[in-house]
Amino acid sequence: MTAGRSTRYGNRIVRTPRMPSAQGADRASGRQGADRLSRLKGANVLSGLTRSVRGLARRDDGNAIVEYLILGVLFLIPLVYVFLAVFAVQSTAYGVTAAAREAARAFVTAPTTTDGLTRACAAAAIALRNESADAFDCSTQLAVQCVTRDACAVSLAPGLMIRVVVRARAELPFLPGSLFGHPLGVDVSAQHDEVVDSFRAAG
């Protein structure tokens, strides 16, 4: 703003302020417009950056979901297989335990050891029928022995304790029985002791 002019009224001097020129007003208006334009540009740049960051975040969220899904499947498959293998081995162990018990009970009811071996073999084969697809081999999977001081005679004496051992192999799921000549199953065995009835007449 420029100085105004002075007017004398008697002993008083009155100064009249001069209005700003049009050129100065235009300059002030231009500066305000430039400031407003710069603020708008800054706001637009900030908004664009915000949208870009949000877009990247959305894409990262989608990638993270896919990565978690893939990792979950990769970890889940071995875990499920371990559970299946444990169930297969445990099922065979239950079958072998039942086979040893039934074979021992069948053996002590026979009049002679020869008949006892036949009955024990049949009982063990029936007990393992649902646990193994292979036929039961009595010569390799069944063992009978006396655990008392007296040796097993042809006829079973009353009070004689018999021990029966049954062996089987648990096959692992989705794997062959052997690979390059090496078995892939798990060997399981069980034993059961049974006493010949003390009130049975000696043979």
Residue pairs with C-beta under 8 A, 6 or more apart in sequence:
1 17
1 18
1 20
1 24
2 18
2 20
2 21
3 18
4 15
4 16
4 17
4 18
5 15
5 16
5 18
6 13
6 14
6 15
6 16
7 13
7 14
7 15
7 16
8 14
81 173
81 174
84 173
85 172
85 173
88 170
88 171
88 172
88 173
89 170
89 186
89 188
91 131
91 170
92 131
92 132
92 168
92 169
92 170
92 186
92 188
93 170
93 188
93 190
94 131
95 127
95 128
95 130
95 131
95 132
95 168
96 128
96 131
96 166
96 167
96 168
96 188
96 189
96 190
97 190
97 192
98 127
99 123
99 124
99 125
99 127
99 128
99 166
99 168
99 190
100 124
100 164
100 165
100 166
100 190
100 191
100 192
101 192
102 123
102 124
102 126
102 127
103 120
103 121
103 123
103 124
103 127
103 142
103 144
103 164
103 166
103 192
104 120
104 162
104 163
104 164
104 192
104 193
104 194
105 123
105 194
106 116
106 119
106 120
106 122
106 123
107 116
107 117
107 119
107 120
107 144
107 162
107 164
107 194
108 116
108 156
108 160
108 162
108 194
108 195
108 196
108 197
109 116
109 119
110 116
110 118
110 119
110 156
111 155
111 156
111 203
112 154
112 155
112 156
112 203
113 144
113 152
113 153
113 154
113 155
113 156
114 154
116 144
116 156
116 162
117 138
117 142
117 144
120 138
120 142
120 144
120 164
121 136
121 138
121 142
124 136
124 138
124 141
124 142
124 166
125 135
125 136
125 138
128 136
128 166
128 168
129 136
131 168
132 168
132 169
132 171
136 142
140 167
141 166
141 167
141 168
142 164
142 165
142 166
142 167
143 164
143 165
143 167
144 152
144 162
144 163
144 164
144 165
145 152
145 162
145 163
145 165
146 152
146 160
146 161
146 162
146 163
147 161
147 162
147 163
147 193
148 159
148 160
148 161
150 157
150 160
152 160
152 162
154 203
155 202
155 203
156 162
156 196
156 203
157 196
157 202
157 203
158 196
158 197
158 198
158 199
158 200
158 201
158 202
159 195
159 196
159 198
160 195
160 196
161 193
161 194
161 195
161 196
162 193
162 194
162 195
162 196
163 191
163 192
163 193
164 191
164 192
164 193
164 194
165 189
165 190
165 191
166 189
166 190
166 191
167 187
167 188
167 189
168 187
168 188
168 189
169 177
169 183
169 185
169 186
169 187
169 188
170 185
170 186
170 187
170 188
171 177
171 184
171 185
172 184
172 185
172 186
175 184
176 184
177 183
177 184
177 185
178 184
